[in-house]
Amino acid sequence: MTPIDDARVQALAAHPKNAAGATLIPFLKTCSTEQADAFEATLNALPEPVKVEPVQVPRTAEEYVNAAPAGEMRDLLEAGLRTAKAVKAGHVAQLRALGDKRCPYSVEQLNAMTTAQLENLITLAGIPTGPVDVDFSGRVPRAAADAGDDKDNAFMNPPDPYAAPLKALQDSRAVAS
């Protein structure tokens, strides 16, 4: 077994089709000339590596929506983006309405924050979020628009559950006397 020289070892390690590269140098130093020839023939028989172009990945939400295929999916993404921007603009307006004393951030700084960060600031500022509890006690329903005959309107003239039993009781007392 005849070992191969260092120049051939370096040439095989640097072969363009050798994916392992320099990590094979210790192995190649132990190879015989016949083994190195077989390895080189195998490398030459491999197909050329496929060159893959890097895919341009959208970096912003607008780029992502614009890269979406046209149709229902794009419409859905655009509607969601509009809603998210409106919510964020509302949060910024709420925080700026507090004034510089309670909200030291500029509009640019607030716009650079995520919606979650803005919601945290709103919570810290004590601004009520979500549905507001409304007390309807003591309220009466609004009168009907037309003040016409309401005897057939069950909402304005509900049935009296005591009318029939009271009438029967009154009739039985009248018969008894």
C-alpha positions in Angstrom: 0.0 0.0 0.0 1.5 3.3 -1.1 0.2 6.3 0.8 -0.7 9.4 -1.2 1.2 12.6 -1.0 0.0 15.7 0.9 -0.7 17.7 -2.3 -3.1 15.0 -3.5 -4.8 14.9 -0.1 -5.3 18.6 -0.2 -6.6 18.4 -3.8 -9.2 15.7 -2.9 -10.3 17.6 0.2 -10.8 20.8 -1.9 -12.7 19.0 -4.7 -15.8 20.9 -5.5 -18.1 17.9 -5.2 -16.6 16.8 -1.8 -19.2 18.0 0.7 -17.2 16.9 3.7 -14.2 19.1 2.7 -11.3 19.3 5.1 -12.8 16.9 7.6 -11.7 14.0 5.3 -8.0 14.9 5.5 -7.2 12.4 8.3 -9.0 9.7 6.3 -7.4 10.6 3.0 -3.9 10.5 4.6 -4.5 6.8 5.4 -5.7 5.9 1.9 -3.6 4.1 -0.7 -3.2 5.4 -4.2 -5.8 2.9 -5.5 -8.3 4.0 -2.8 -7.6 7.7 -3.6 -8.1 7.0 -7.3 -11.4 5.2 -6.6 -12.5 8.1 -4.3 -11.7 10.6 -7.0 -13.5 8.6 -9.6 -16.6 8.5 -7.3 -16.4 12.3 -6.8 -16.1 12.9 -10.5 -19.1 10.6 -11.2 -21.4 12.6 -8.9 -23.8 15.1 -10.6 -23.0 18.8 -10.4 -24.4 20.3 -7.2 -27.7 22.1 -7.8 -27.4 25.9 -7.2 -30.3 27.1 -5.2 -31.3 30.7 -5.3 -32.1 32.0 -1.9 -35.8 32.8 -1.5 -36.7 36.4 -0.7 -38.6 36.2 2.6 -41.0 39.0 3.4 -39.8 41.1 6.3 -42.9 43.2 7.1 -46.6 42.3 7.3 -47.2 44.5 4.2 -44.6 42.6 2.2 -46.1 39.3 3.4 -49.6 40.4 2.3 -48.3 41.6 -1.1 -46.5 38.3 -1.6 -49.7 36.3 -1.0 -51.5 34.9 -4.0 -54.3 37.1 -5.3 -57.8 36.1 -4.3 -59.7 35.3 -1.2 -56.5 34.7 0.9 -55.0 38.0 0.0 -58.3 39.8 0.8 -58.5 38.1 4.1 -54.9 39.0 5.0 -55.5 42.6 3.9 -58.6 42.9 6.0 -56.7 41.5 9.0 -53.8 43.9 8.5 -56.3 46.9 8.3 -57.9 45.7 11.5 -54.6 45.3 13.3 -53.4 48.8 12.1 -56.7 50.3 13.3 -56.4 48.6 16.7 -52.8 49.8 17.0 -53.7 53.4 16.0 -56.5 53.3 18.6 -54.1 52.2 21.3 -51.6 54.9 20.4 -54.4 57.5 20.5 -55.5 56.3 23.9 -52.0 56.6 25.3 -51.3 60.0 23.7 -54.6 61.3 25.1 -53.1 60.8 28.6 -50.7 63.7 27.9 -46.9 63.9 28.2 -47.0 63.7 32.0 -48.5 60.2 32.1 -47.2 58.9 28.7 -43.7 60.1 28.0 -43.5 58.2 24.7 -43.7 60.0 21.4 -46.0 58.9 18.6 -43.0 57.4 16.7 -41.9 55.4 19.8 -45.5 54.1 20.3 -45.8 53.2 16.7 -42.6 51.2 16.8 -44.0 49.1 19.7 -45.9 45.9 19.1 -49.7 45.7 19.9 -49.0 43.5 22.9 -46.6 46.1 24.3 -49.2 48.9 23.8 -51.8 46.8 25.5 -49.5 46.4 28.5 -49.0 50.1 28.7 -52.7 50.7 28.5 -53.2 48.3 31.4 -50.5 50.0 33.4 -52.1 53.4 32.7 -55.4 52.1 34.1 -57.3 52.7 30.8 -60.4 50.5 30.8 -60.3 47.8 28.1 -62.8 45.3 26.9 -66.6 45.5 27.4 -67.7 48.1 30.0 -70.1 46.8 32.6 -73.4 48.6 32.2 -76.1 48.8 34.9 -79.6 48.7 33.4 -81.4 48.7 36.8 -84.2 51.2 37.0 -84.5 51.6 33.2 -87.8 51.1 31.5 -88.2 50.0 27.9 -88.7 52.7 25.3 -92.3 53.4 24.4 -93.5 52.2 21.0 -93.1 54.7 18.2 -96.8 54.7 17.3 -99.2 55.3 20.2 -101.9 53.3 18.4 -103.8 50.3 19.7 -101.4 48.2 21.7 -103.8 45.5 23.0 -102.4 43.0 20.5 -98.8 43.9 21.3 -97.6 41.4 23.9 -94.6 43.4 24.8 -96.5 46.6 25.5 -99.5 44.8 27.0 -98.3 41.5 28.5 -100.9 38.9 29.6 -102.0 39.0 33.3 -101.4 35.5 34.8 -103.7 36.4 37.7 -106.7 37.6 35.8 -108.4 34.2 35.1 -107.9 32.8 38.7 -109.2 36.1 40.3 -112.2 36.2 38.0 -113.0 32.6 38.9 -112.7 33.4 42.6 -114.9 36.5 42.3 -117.5 34.5 40.4 -117.5 31.8 43.1 -118.0 34.4 45.9 -120.8 36.0 43.9 -122.6 32.7 43.6 -122.1 31.8 47.3 -123.7 35.0 48.5 
